[in-house]
Amino acid sequence: MSEEDQLTPIPERAVANAHIRGMHNYLSTWEKSVDETDAFWGAEARAALDWIVPFRTVLRGSLSGGDVAWFPDGYLNVSVNCLDRHPASRTAIIWEGDEPNDVKHITYGEALAATCRLANALRTLGVRKGDRVCLYMPMVPEAAYCMLACARIGAIHSVVFAGFSAEALRARVEDSRCKVVLTADEGLRAKKVIKLKAVVDKALEAEECKCVTAVLVYKRTGGAIDWKEGRDQWMSEAMEKERPFCAPEVMNAEDPLFLLYTSGSTGKPKGMMHSSAGYLLWTAFTHRYTFDYHVGEVYACVADIGWITGHSYIVYGPLCNGATTVMFESLPTYPDAGRYWDLVSRHQIASFYTAPTAIRALMKYGDAPVKKHDRSSLRVLGSVGEPINPEAWKWYYEVVGEGRCCVVDTFWQTETGGHMITNIPGCQPMKPGSASLPMFGVRPMLVDPQAGVLLEGNHKEGVLCIGQPWPGIARTIWGDHARYLDTYLKPYPGYYFTGDGCRRDGDGYLWITGRVDDVLNVSGHRLGTAEIESALVTHEACVEAAVVGIPHDVKGQGIFAYCILKDATEETADLIPSLKAAVRAAIGGLATPDHIICTPGLPKTRSGKIMRRVLRKIACLEADQLGDTSTLADPSIIPLLIEKVEKAL
Ligand code: PRX
């Protein structure tokens, strides 16, 4: 099919009332947004946010300096922008619990009161502006209140996804020296109980976590938990003691709002630090345009608040826009594979945002579970987290959306705060599998990774960089600005380096081709190969490990691990399960390798560098395409690995 043939026209009914219409208007707005930065973003920030002290400067600093600051002389409070200024009687959050009939409608007034009580409770515990507070929470409205309560008093939250292990939680609490941990007794997903408090208890046993002086526990299930007197308190009791009014802290635009840890190419996760005003503007702005959001509509993002998608597109963006945002606690297949569409029909959802991995998993159940539910309220269907393969795109568009909805394929990252490349409903025709064109304010650049030169014009492929600052860019890595510069700003001076490969087609549409570094994307979860390797070598039998990604038809990528065992170790039946358990203990279930093979050696260059390209090819059963192996120190390992992999798969 030619590139032009792939263009899928904008379904007119979906965008009759669109904020911006037509390619021409898109292009002129985009040009203004990147050329007249001060005028464009100054006007947006004045219109979209309530300021305590208005800013005079729009942008200071540069990508080359690593000192980008937006609205640096302005002051505001993020929680005020997300709660106080909206009509108290409007529904802010529709929460749907694990069971479909467990639903709560929470107004802006109620969310504000709960947030204020929590904010006061945190102040009573001694939390002050700039202190770090860790959240290890299930998908309950209290998780959003906890985030906003931190924002209200200027504390910096660090949400840790509730699927991470005690060890992973410990490392994150330690890195940011959190003062308080907010958690729940247990989480619930598809009736399965997740023992959150027990994980927190285990993490906090470590000497390095003595910085934590208090734990507030939300009672979700009432299950039995251990209790540490003097440290633990029920969240509800702490809140009841406090007034539902809390004076917001006056925050500089550049004061940190939160840290969110994400994986990179070393074993140590990076605490990406986001700002207050720039981040909030970016999430609200992109939420409004990408989903063509209009006040009064119900909007649902079914991600978890433990990831950036949940931060930006369940909590901050929608609430800043006064939207009604859905929080979903359960799984897409519980009680059956029609759960999402049941959710859509019962809450009359207008835009729905999920990940390709969920779409691919649901496709396997066929069309019937979708068609059983009325989806006529839908206008926009969003995709995030990984490239969406055209088959999944078409199913989403044709079966779920009945050809009436816009599919928006949103490319972005933890580091970018919000959408960077996406089509916008009403603006551009769609192409299945292409994230399309840049968001306003984003100047994408393709760079030749070897020569470091810009690749201009169409029909080009290179690494994806961003040519100028946008308001949502993470400002630093907590405690390690040098690593921030080295990872993002130094590889291609003057630009922000995404770590992704990208192709520009004949129509100028952008196609993300995947990570060019040692980062995996497993079911939309970002994992570093080095992290998994370090986890494997915590096992007493494993002396060295190499991890590569392999294609997986539902998860996008699967994890394949090669392990070298200690000389005397025997490959007993329980060795592989215990190696997997070591990864679960160090990181969490999401990082469990799909395949592990034990080997006496790894293909290395004479200087001792593991040849991952070779390992990847062997794991993908493409050993006939190994390429140049002449630099291998010991080529005899190759046939042995091929034989082992063929047996294992
Ligand atoms: O490789 C890209 C992929 O996910 C990475 C960012 O992961 P994370 O920081 O966890 O954020 C996920 C939610 C935004 C990117 O470097 N990625 C994300 N969205 C897309 C994507 N790849 C292709 N298409 C997308 N729409």
Boltz pocket constraint, residues with backbone or C-beta under 6 A from the ligand:
constraints:
  - pocket:
      binder: B
      contacts: [[A, 262], [A, 308], [A, 309], [A, 383], [A, 384], [A, 385], [A, 386], [A, 387], [A, 388], [A, 409], [A, 410], [A, 411], [A, 412], [A, 413], [A, 414], [A, 415], [A, 421], [A, 435], [A, 498], [A, 499], [A, 500], [A, 512], [A, 514], [A, 515], [A, 521], [A, 524], [A, 525], [A, 526]]
      max_distance: 6.0
